[in-house]
């Protein structure tokens, strides 16, 4: 299934953040850019390196009016225990969503039903809750926060400047492209 343009389902989940458990709904993810960051499991191997990488870049995401939401099939209590035990995960300030029923992971097609774990999916949602970019990796392939941030920034640029597009490896301040016949065969 192609998820581009698809919107958030109605949901209510628990999340661990800043030492407390809170409830989140689809409405809470609207009004700003959101990065849904699915990962297989707490107390694992690749996952803490990814969550730590995102934590190191969290201020840059916030500067882009974006919130990160990490999501696994673990409960909010397991998130809390992991946050308290792992030096990498202890840096996390963004909400850690508990999806033990697999509702969000199933909606986005990243739930491995046999394992009861989510594949490594990243879904970038615009302020209306629509998917503007997504990638899905197998369990053993870690992701890069810098590339997720670059993709978010490009999605925001395209949303703001609909007549311009971002070429490969584009970063803010670099040249963009205006699609049209004048570019055909020139690149």
N, C-alpha and C positions, 0 to 999 in steps of 0.2 A: 504494500500500500504506500502511496505517496502522501506524506504528512504535511507538505507545504500548503499553507493556508488553512489547515485544520485548526479548530479551536479547542480550548480546554474543555474537558467534560466537567459537569458539576461533581464536586468531591468535597469531602471533609476528612482531613488527616491530622495526626499529631506530629509535632516537630520539636526537636530539642534545639534550643539556642540560648546562649548567655546563662547557662545553668538552670534554665526553666523549661518546662513543657508548655507548649501553646497549641491551639487549634488553628489550622489553616484551611481556607476554602479557595475555590477558583477565583472568587472575587478579590481575595488578598493578593493574587498574582497579577491582577490587572492594574492599569494606571502607570505602569513602569515596564521597562524591558526585564524579562526574566530568563534565566538560564537554568533549565532543569538538567541536572547532572546525575544520571543514573549510574550506579556501580553495583557490583555483585554482593559484597558482604562486608560488614564490620569485622574487625579483628582478623584481617587478611593481609595480603602481601603487597600487591600493586596499589590497592585502593588508598592506603594511607599516604602514599607518595603523591597521588593525584589530588586528594583533599588538601594536603599540605601545600601543593603547588598553587591551587586555587586560593588558599588562605593568604599566601604571599602576594597574590595579585588582587586581593579583594578590594582594596582601596581604589584601584584603577577601574574595576567594574562599577563600583559605587559612583565614581566620577562620571561614568557614562550613563547614569540613571538606571542601572541594572542591579537586580538582586540575584544572587546565586542561591539555588535550592538543591542541595545534594539529596538523592533519593535512593534508598535501598529497601529491601524486604524485611529488614530488622526493625524491632520496636524502638520507640523513643527511649526506653530504658537502656537498651543495648547501646544506642547512640551515646547516651550520657556516660555509661561505663567506659566506652571506647574513648570518648573525649577526655575523661579523667585519667586514663591509663597511658595513652599514646602521646608522645611528645609532638609528633606530626599533627595528629588530629586535634590535639589540645590547642592549636593555633586557630582553629576554625571559629569564625564569628558569624557565619551565615547559617540560616536554618537547615537542620538536618532532618529531612522528612522521613517519617516511618510509614512504610507502605506494606505492612505484613500480609494483607489480603491480596496484594498484587494489582490493585485496581488501576493505579497510574501506569505501572509498567506494562500491564496488559493493554491499556488504551493506546499506548505509544508503540506497541509491538516489540518491546524489548524484554519481555519476561520469558525466561527459559523455564517452561512449566515443569519439566522433569527435575531440574536442579532447585527450583524455587528461588532463583536468583535472577537479577536483571543483567542483561548485557550492558556494556559500557556505551550508553546513549547520551548524547548532548542535544538538547532541543532549545533553540533560541526563539523566544516568544516576544512579539511586539506588545505594546501597551494594551491592545485589545484582546490579547491572549491567543493570537494566531501564530502558528509556526512559520518562521522566516528562514530558518536553517536547521538542519539536523545531520548528525553523523551517528553511526552505530558501529562499535568495534566489538570484536570477540573478547572473551573474558580475559585473556592474557595480554592484551594490547592497551597500554596506558596512553593517556591523552596529555595534551600540552595546553596549559592555561593561557599562554601567550597567543597561541593560534585561535583559541576560543574567543579571546578578547578582540583579536584582529577581525575575526568573522562577525562578531557583534557590532563592532564599529562600522564595518562595511555595510551590514544590514541596516544600521541606523542612517548611514549616508544615503543609501538607495531609497529608503523610506522618505527621507526629507527631500531628495533631489531625484524625482522619478524619471527625469530625462537623461540621467547620467548613470553609468555603471562602473563598477570597480574591477580592474584587471587583476590577474594573478599577483599575489604577494603585495597588494595595495596596502598602504598605510596612510593615515590622515596627513594631508598636506601634499601628497603626491598626485600626479595627474590621473584623472579619470577619463572615461570614454563617453562619447555621445553616439549611441547607435545610429546608423544610417548608411546609405549607399556610398557615401564618400569614404568610409572606412573599409569597405569590402575589398579584400585582396591587398590592403595596405599594411596590415599588421602581420 
